Amino acid sequence: MGRFKDIFNGWQSMAQPALNSEHLPLEQQRLHDLTARIRSGVLFYPAVWAFIGVSMLVKHATLTKFVLVLLVFMVETGVTLLRFRMLDKSVGYSEFRQIRQFLYVDAGVALSALTWSSVLLSSLLNTPFQEHYSLIITATLALSSGALINLSIRKETVGLFLVALYGPSILTLLLGLSDQPNGLGLVLLIYCIAMYHLTRLPRREYERAALSNLKLQDQARQLTELSNNDALTGLRNRRYFETTLKQECSRASRLEYPISLLIIDVDHFKSINDEFGHMVGDRCLKHIANLIQNSLLRSQDTVARIGGEEFAAILPGMDGSAACNMAENLRQAVYGAPFVYQDISKTMSVSIGCHTAVWPNDHTAESLMKHADAALYDSKGQGRNCVTCSSD
């Protein structure tokens, strides 16, 4: 007995769910996979009934039975079409719509189960289907076993399916309302309990695989983010900047709106490194990077560190006047917020070159960069701590 108890406890331990339903990424994946699995199996209901109906009519055809078979087939077909509509409504996951989206899935499962349950129940009562109850119950067991494979990834859906499909027939048999033996109801009840627990193992394996996949996706996103960001300042790096500038220029040319580019250079930064050391210099760069990031408030703007003490900002859809004002506000923000670290307090300044392509189709990313760099050179020539703007 002890050996069997150990085996049972081990099986129970393996079948414990990995996470609860509040884990958003897992539930998002579960909804997507459950919808895909159900969609592939919905057509089986009218198809199986068509096979059963033909078999019953071949064996003993009557007008009443023919009408009932046709009626059930029409109902099954209608329910199938309705379920496809309901599955379409469950697509598009969000945390706040989670309950409603799963409701569409569960409602469709319950609807098909109840429709087939009425067929199973009719074979247990005094109806034209009664003489075929063995065929119907065998088909029901086979159909439900296949359906449970698809539904096993969510325990609530499994339980709802089993109750809707077998509940009315089990009650009918246990209450003695059918000519079939009461023990058949107990057999069906044991079958439902066993199938509910057996689906825990594939659900556990599914959750492990889904979580592993989600973890890999998250790691891939993190690696992508790291490869696009500057390690010191947290801004975008040169590679990301160059790629984005080409994309934004192409989009501006296609949609015919202006695009502005700022190139920002920290004035006399070498003296910071020479006087206080590179660690203080790194902190100074972080300080200026934060000021630049906070000065550009639009979500569509891209701020990057493109060199040692050189930064750039891509401003899609911004005309020359607005870009020049933003550059001046940025210059004032840097000059008005001294760099402070321990006993060091240093007023910093930046030189900015701004260029706006009013007609982006006449400019490539390289030419836009060239013009902005030339404007920056003019700012340095004027004594630094100033802004030079140009446009085509």
Secondary structure as UniProt FT lines:
FT   HELIX           2..14
FT   TURN            21..22
FT   HELIX           24..41
FT   TURN            42..43
FT   HELIX           44..59
FT   HELIX           63..89
FT   HELIX           95..97
FT   HELIX           98..124
FT   TURN            128..129
FT   HELIX           130..132
FT   HELIX           133..151
FT   TURN            152..153
FT   HELIX           155..174
FT   TURN            175..176
FT   HELIX           183..198
FT   HELIX           200..228
FT   TURN            231..233
FT   HELIX           238..255
FT   STRAND          259..266
FT   TURN            267..268
FT   HELIX           269..276
FT   HELIX           278..295
FT   TURN            299..300
FT   STRAND          302..305
FT   STRAND          310..316
FT   HELIX           320..335
FT   STRAND          339..341
FT   TURN            342..343
FT   STRAND          344..346
FT   STRAND          350..357
FT   HELIX           360..362
FT   HELIX           365..381
FT   TURN            382..383
FT   STRAND          387..391
//
